[in-house]
Each structure stands twice: as structure tokens, then as C-alpha cells.
Amino acid sequence: MEEIDREILSLLAAEGRMSYTDIGKRTGLSTSAAQQRVRRLERRGVITGYRALVDADAVGRGITAFVQAEPLDNHGRLGDPSALRAIPGIVSCWNTSGPYSFLLRVQVPTPAELQELLNRVRTEALMSTHTMLVLTTPFEDRPMWDHAATTNGESGK
């Protein structure tokens, strides 16, 4: 991938609504060239979509936790990962290696609702759980090509 494409991806990851004109100014491209590059990245499947980032506290979902889940063999019935999709509050689910098969990111309004969510994972999806409560989030969703953060203090260019 070309460096200019990485710059465009970094800009859009930080501000998905950035105009083609602003992308062009920041990368040294014309507006039409910036638009063509963005469209090419979309067609190639590098950019898979755009979304609004929502402040969980502002919408009453201020408790974030990561839940490791492992399917149980409950009287010959194995845990069902598809059942996780139906449980409100689970916002992400990854199939992982290691001692647990799944890592869930959950966002709920109260500790009681976190407990209810965990109960549903255990009873409906037939999975054991191990929960880690998020206390603070120093950063998240950092662009893959974050030119401001380097290991040697030099610019990423």
C-alpha cells in the first residue's frame, strides 16, 4: 500500500467526515485525486464503511466490560455462540484462541444489568464467563497508521 493511501486512511480514521478538499490539502493532492483515492480504497474493500462514534456515557451505557466466554457442555448441549447476538448490551464478539473461545465487549447502564447480561450468557448461550470491568479508556480505535505515535520519536513519514 502506498504511503499516501496510509495517510488518507489515518485521516479518515480520525475524522470520517473529512471532505475531499481537506484530505487533498493535508496530503498534497488535488480534491479530485483525493476523491479518486478514497473511492479506490472503498472499491478494494480497504475502507469498509463509515460510522458515528457514540459516547456510551451520553446514552446511558456507561459501564463497559470485557467478558471472556467459553461454551459449556450442559447435558450434551454445547454452548451456542449464535445466541450471543440476541443478548442486548453485547456490542462486539470475537472468536479467540487461548483458554476462552470468545471475547465480548459489553456496554450496559448499571451493574445490575451487567449481572443480567452475564446470567443470559450463561443460561441462553450456555457459556461460562470471566469478566473484566473497564475503569478508564486511555485510548481506543487508534488508526493503524498513526503518524503521531512512533516508537523512536521520529515522524512516520
C-alpha positions in Angstrom: 0.0 0.0 0.0 1.3 3.4 -0.9 2.2 5.9 1.9 -0.4 8.4 0.6 -3.1 5.8 1.0 -2.0 5.2 4.6 -2.1 8.9 5.2 -5.7 9.1 3.8 -6.7 6.1 6.0 -5.2 7.7 9.1 -7.1 11.0 8.3 -10.4 9.3 7.8 -10.0 7.0 10.8 -9.6 10.2 12.9 -12.3 12.1 11.2 -14.6 10.1 8.9 -16.5 13.1 7.6 -13.4 14.9 6.4 -14.0 16.5 3.0 -12.1 15.5 -0.1 -10.8 19.1 -0.2 -9.4 18.8 3.3 -7.9 15.4 2.6 -6.3 16.9 -0.5 -4.8 19.8 1.5 -3.4 17.5 4.2 -1.9 15.1 1.7 -0.8 17.4 -1.1 -3.4 16.0 -3.6 -6.0 17.8 -5.6 -9.6 17.4 -4.4 -10.4 15.1 -7.4 -7.3 13.0 -6.8 -8.2 12.6 -3.1 -11.7 11.6 -4.1 -10.4 9.1 -6.6 -8.1 7.5 -4.0 -10.8 7.3 -1.3 -13.2 5.7 -3.8 -10.4 3.2 -4.9 -9.8 2.3 -1.2 -13.6 1.7 -0.8 -13.8 -0.4 -4.0 -10.8 -2.5 -2.9 -12.6 -3.2 0.5 -9.9 -1.4 2.5 -12.4 1.1 3.7 -15.4 -1.0 4.7 -17.7 1.8 6.0 -18.2 4.9 8.0 -20.0 5.2 11.3 -20.8 7.6 14.1 -18.8 7.1 17.3 -21.3 7.3 20.2 -20.3 8.4 23.7 -21.6 5.5 25.9 -22.0 7.7 29.0 -24.1 10.2 27.0 -26.6 7.4 26.0 -26.7 5.8 29.4 -24.4 2.9 28.7 -21.5 4.0 30.9 -20.4 0.6 32.2 -18.0 -1.2 29.8 -16.7 -4.7 30.4 -14.8 -7.4 28.5 -16.2 -10.8 29.0 -14.3 -14.0 28.2 -16.8 -16.8 27.4 -16.4 -20.5 27.0 -19.1 -22.9 25.7 -20.2 -25.4 28.3 -21.3 -29.0 27.7 -24.6 -28.8 29.5 -26.2 -32.3 29.5 -24.9 -33.0 26.0 -25.7 -29.4 24.7 -22.7 -27.3 23.7 -22.7 -23.6 24.1 -24.2 -21.6 21.2 -22.3 -18.6 20.1 -25.2 -17.5 17.8 -27.3 -17.0 20.9 -24.9 -14.2 21.9 -26.3 -11.9 19.1 -29.7 -11.8 20.7 -28.4 -10.5 24.1 -28.7 -6.7 24.4 -25.6 -5.0 25.6 -23.1 -7.2 23.8 -21.6 -4.8 21.2 -18.7 -6.9 19.9 -17.9 -10.6 19.8 -14.6 -12.1 18.7 -13.7 -15.8 18.4 -10.3 -16.1 20.1 -7.5 -18.6 20.9 -6.5 -19.3 24.4 -8.4 -20.6 27.4 -11.7 -18.9 26.3 -13.3 -19.2 22.9 -14.9 -15.8 22.8 -14.2 -12.2 23.9 -17.2 -10.0 24.3 -17.3 -6.2 24.7 -20.4 -5.2 26.6 -21.8 -1.8 27.4 -24.7 -1.5 29.9 -26.2 1.2 32.1 -25.9 -0.4 35.6 -24.1 -3.2 37.5 -27.5 -5.0 37.8 -27.8 -5.0 34.0 -24.3 -6.3 33.7 -25.2 -9.2 36.0 -28.4 -9.9 34.0 -26.3 -9.9 30.8 -23.9 -12.4 32.3 -26.8 -14.6 33.5 -28.2 -14.7 30.0 -24.8 -15.6 28.5 -24.6 -18.5 31.0 -28.2 -19.7 30.6 -29.1 -18.9 27.0 -25.7 -19.3 25.3 -24.6 -22.0 27.7 -21.2 -20.4 28.4 -19.1 -19.8 31.4 -17.8 -16.3 31.8 -14.8 -14.3 33.2 -15.5 -10.6 33.4 -13.1 -7.6 33.4 -14.6 -4.2 34.2 -13.2 -1.2 32.3 -12.2 1.5 34.7 -10.8 4.1 32.2 -10.0 4.1 28.4 -6.7 5.9 27.8 -7.3 5.4 24.0 -9.2 3.2 21.7 -9.6 2.6 17.9 -6.3 4.2 17.2 -5.6 4.4 13.4 -3.3 1.6 12.2 -1.1 4.2 10.7 -0.9 6.8 13.5 1.9 9.1 12.2 1.9 11.0 15.5 2.8 7.9 17.6 6.1 6.3 16.8 8.5 4.2 18.8 11.6 6.2 18.0 10.1 9.7 18.3 10.5 10.4 14.5 7.8 11.3 12.2 6.1 8.3 10.5 6.9 9.7 7.1 
